[in-house]
Amino acid sequence: MNLVTTEILKTNEVKPGYFLHDYNAPLMAKTSEPGQFIHVRVAAGPHPILRRPFSICSAKEDRLQILFRVVGEGTHLLSKVMPGEKIDIMGPIGTPFKIEHKPAVLIAGGIGCAPLYFLALRMKEANIPVRFYYGARSVSDLPLHEEINAIAGELNITTEDGSLGKKGLITDVLPDRLTQDFAVYACGPETMLHALKKILDAQGISAQFSLENRMACGVGACMGCVTRTISGFKRVCVDGPVFSSDDVVI
């Protein structure tokens, strides 16, 4: 893990309220793996005190990329930082996905697409077939669907309002499409992972879940991001954020 003050190379509002940031971070880019995150100091001043965690969306050569949605003061401040300005980042942090060399099913809900997009990029490099399932409230909450469509062998989209893809929840289309022939990876809101775990358990299938718990310190000291597992409470920041679906209790 590294702590650096670096330059923002590029910002892009890909959907209303959704931003991609590219940072100049050569060492982090070289050592980052899908499923890990960085902890960002969102403003130069003393407020807000706490950093914000963001899943790594891609890492290549000297560039590290994150995707975030403006939901509060911290992300609002971060969205105002412009290319050429400096920013303080820490990472990469956390346990990454373990890539299995078999056809993959990637399941994303909303902003949970970020680590799975990174994972899909790595799988494409390794010639691993990918089926990507991506659900959100509406087309305006699918910030990377065009980029995912360009690299995944198959992209299935659901929106709750029917504005793109099939109307409904992403878990509505999954029960008859998950088998032992696929390695399954997922990231999204707890309600989605809860519904997905029921489907997986009913079919005797394990998956890798990336959790999105709120964090404070980001390095395992404060115990503010714990999640319940079958072996007790674990820290999402350093014991995760990737866990086996067999282990988590959600």
C-alpha positions in Angstrom: 0.0 0.0 0.0 1.3 3.5 -0.9 0.3 7.0 0.1 1.0 9.6 -2.6 0.0 13.1 -3.6 -0.7 12.8 -7.3 -2.1 14.7 -10.3 -5.6 14.3 -11.8 -5.1 13.6 -15.5 -8.7 13.5 -16.6 -12.3 13.9 -15.3 -15.4 12.9 -17.2 -19.0 13.0 -16.1 -20.2 9.9 -17.9 -23.8 10.1 -16.7 -25.4 12.9 -14.7 -23.8 12.6 -11.2 -21.4 9.8 -12.2 -17.7 10.7 -12.7 -14.6 8.9 -13.9 -11.3 10.2 -12.6 -7.9 9.2 -14.0 -4.9 9.7 -11.6 -1.2 9.7 -12.4 -0.1 6.8 -10.1 2.4 4.5 -11.8 3.3 2.3 -8.8 -0.3 1.9 -7.7 -1.4 1.1 -11.2 1.2 -1.6 -11.5 0.2 -3.3 -8.2 -3.6 -2.9 -8.3 -5.8 -5.9 -8.8 -9.6 -6.1 -9.6 -11.6 -5.8 -6.4 -9.1 -3.6 -4.5 -9.8 0.1 -3.7 -8.1 3.4 -3.0 -8.8 5.8 -0.1 -9.0 9.4 -1.3 -8.7 12.6 0.6 -11.4 14.5 -1.3 -10.4 18.1 -0.4 -7.2 19.9 0.4 -8.5 21.5 3.6 -9.2 20.0 7.0 -12.8 19.2 6.1 -14.0 16.6 5.6 -11.7 14.7 8.0 -12.3 11.2 6.7 -11.1 9.9 3.4 -13.5 8.2 0.9 -13.1 4.7 -0.5 -13.5 4.0 -4.2 -13.1 0.8 -6.1 -10.4 0.8 -8.7 -12.2 0.8 -12.1 -9.0 0.2 -14.2 -5.3 0.3 -13.9 -2.9 0.5 -16.8 0.7 1.8 -17.2 0.8 5.0 -15.2 -3.0 5.5 -14.8 -5.4 4.5 -12.1 -9.1 5.1 -12.7 -12.0 5.3 -10.3 -15.8 5.7 -10.9 -17.9 7.4 -8.3 -21.4 8.8 -7.9 -22.1 12.1 -6.2 -24.1 11.2 -3.1 -22.9 13.6 -0.4 -20.5 16.3 0.6 -17.3 14.3 0.0 -18.2 13.1 -3.4 -19.5 16.5 -4.3 -16.2 18.1 -3.4 -14.3 15.4 -5.4 -16.4 16.0 -8.5 -15.2 19.7 -8.5 -11.5 18.8 -8.6 -10.1 19.5 -12.1 -7.3 18.0 -14.3 -3.9 19.3 -13.3 -4.8 19.6 -9.6 -3.2 17.5 -6.9 -5.0 14.9 -4.8 -3.9 12.6 -2.0 -4.6 8.9 -2.5 -3.8 5.7 -0.5 -3.8 2.2 -1.9 -4.2 -0.3 -3.3 -6.1 -1.7 -0.3 -8.0 -4.9 0.3 -8.3 -8.5 -0.9 -8.9 -8.7 -4.7 -11.0 -11.1 -6.7 -9.3 -14.5 -7.3 -9.6 -15.1 -11.0 -10.6 -18.6 -11.9 -9.7 -19.8 -15.4 -13.2 -20.8 -16.5 -16.1 -19.0 -18.2 -17.2 -16.2 -15.9 -20.5 -14.6 -14.9 -20.1 -11.0 -13.6 -23.1 -9.5 -11.8 -23.2 -5.7 -11.1 -25.8 -3.5 -9.5 -25.4 0.2 -10.1 -22.0 1.6 -9.1 -21.0 -1.9 -8.3 -20.0 -2.1 -12.0 -16.6 -0.4 -11.2 -14.6 -3.3 -9.8 -16.3 -5.8 -12.2 -15.3 -3.6 -15.2 -11.7 -3.9 -14.1 -12.2 -7.6 -13.7 -13.7 -8.0 -17.2 -10.7 -6.1 -18.6 -8.3 -8.6 -17.0 -10.4 -11.5 -18.1 -10.3 -10.3 -21.7 -6.5 -10.2 -21.5 -6.6 -13.8 -20.3 -9.1 -14.9 -23.0 -11.7 -15.9 -20.3 -15.2 -15.7 -21.7 -17.4 -13.2 -19.8 -21.2 -13.0 -19.5 -22.0 -9.6 -17.8 -25.3 -9.0 -16.0 -25.8 -5.3 -15.1 -28.9 -3.9 -13.3 -29.8 -0.4 -12.2 -32.8 1.8 -11.5 -32.7 3.4 -15.0 -30.5 3.9 -18.0 -29.1 7.0 -16.3 -27.7 4.8 -13.6 -25.7 2.6 -16.0 -22.5 4.7 -16.3 -20.3 2.1 -18.0 -22.7 0.0 -20.0 -21.2 0.9 -23.4 -17.7 0.3 -22.2 -18.7 -3.1 -20.8 -20.5 -4.0 -24.0 -17.3 -3.5 -25.9 -15.3 -6.0 -23.9 -17.8 -8.6 -22.6 -18.8 -11.5 -24.8 -22.4 -11.0 -23.6 -24.1 -8.1 -21.8 -27.5 -8.5 -20.2 -29.1 -5.3 -18.8 -32.1 -4.8 -16.6 -33.6 -1.5 -15.4 -36.3 -1.1 -12.8 -38.1 1.5 -15.0 -37.6 -0.4 -18.3 -35.6 2.5 -19.9 -33.0 0.1 -21.1 -32.8 -3.7 -21.4 -35.4 -5.9 -19.6 -37.7 -4.3 -17.0 -37.1 -5.6 -13.5 -34.2 -6.5 -11.3 -31.0 -8.2 -12.4 -31.6 -11.1 -10.0 -34.9 -11.8 -11.9 -33.1 -13.1 -14.9 -30.4 -15.1 -13.1 -31.9 -18.3 -11.6 -31.8 -20.4 -14.7 -28.4 -19.0 -16.0 -26.1 -19.9 -13.1 -24.5 -23.3 -13.1 -21.3 -25.0 -11.8 -19.8 -24.4 -15.3 -19.2 -20.7 -14.5 -17.2 -18.8 -12.0 -19.5 -16.1 -10.5 -18.4 -12.6 -9.3 -20.7 -9.9 -8.0 -20.8 -6.4 -6.6 -23.7 -4.2 -5.8 -26.1 -3.1 -3.1 -26.8 -5.4 -0.1 -30.3 -6.1 -1.3 -29.0 -7.4 -4.6 -26.4 -9.6 -3.0 -28.9 -10.9 -0.5 -31.2 -12.0 -3.3 -28.3 -13.4 -5.3 -27.1 -15.4 -2.3 -30.5 -17.1 -2.1 -30.3 -18.1 -5.7 -26.7 -19.4 -5.3 -27.4 -21.3 -2.1 -30.4 -23.0 -3.7 -28.3 -24.3 -6.5 -25.2 -25.1 -4.5 -23.0 -22.5 -6.2 -20.4 -20.3 -4.7 -19.5 -16.8 -5.8 -17.1 -14.0 -4.9 -18.9 -10.9 -3.5 -17.3 -7.5 -3.3 -19.0 -5.6 -0.5 -19.7 -1.9 -0.4 -19.7 -1.1 3.4 -19.1 2.4 4.6 -15.5 2.9 5.9 -13.6 5.3 8.1 -9.9 4.6 8.4 -9.7 2.1 5.5 -6.7 0.2 7.0 -8.4 -2.1 9.6 -7.8 0.0 12.7 -11.2 1.5 13.5 -13.5 -1.6 13.0 -16.1 0.7 11.4 -16.7 -1.4 8.3 -17.2 -4.8 9.8 -19.5 -7.4 8.2 -20.9 -10.6 9.6 -19.5 -13.9 8.4 -19.9 -17.5 9.5 -16.7 -17.2 11.4 -17.5 -13.9 13.1 -17.2 -10.3 12.2 -14.6 -9.3 9.5 -13.3 -5.9 8.4 -14.4 -5.2 4.8 -11.4 -2.9 4.2 -8.6 -5.4 4.8 -10.2 -8.8 5.2 -12.3 -8.0 2.1 -13.8 -6.2 0.3 -14.0 -9.6 -1.6 -15.5 -12.5 0.3 -16.9 -15.9 -0.6 -20.7 -15.9 -0.8 -20.5 -19.0 1.4 -18.9 -17.0 4.2 -20.9 -13.8 4.3 -24.2 -13.5 6.3 -26.3 -10.9 4.5 
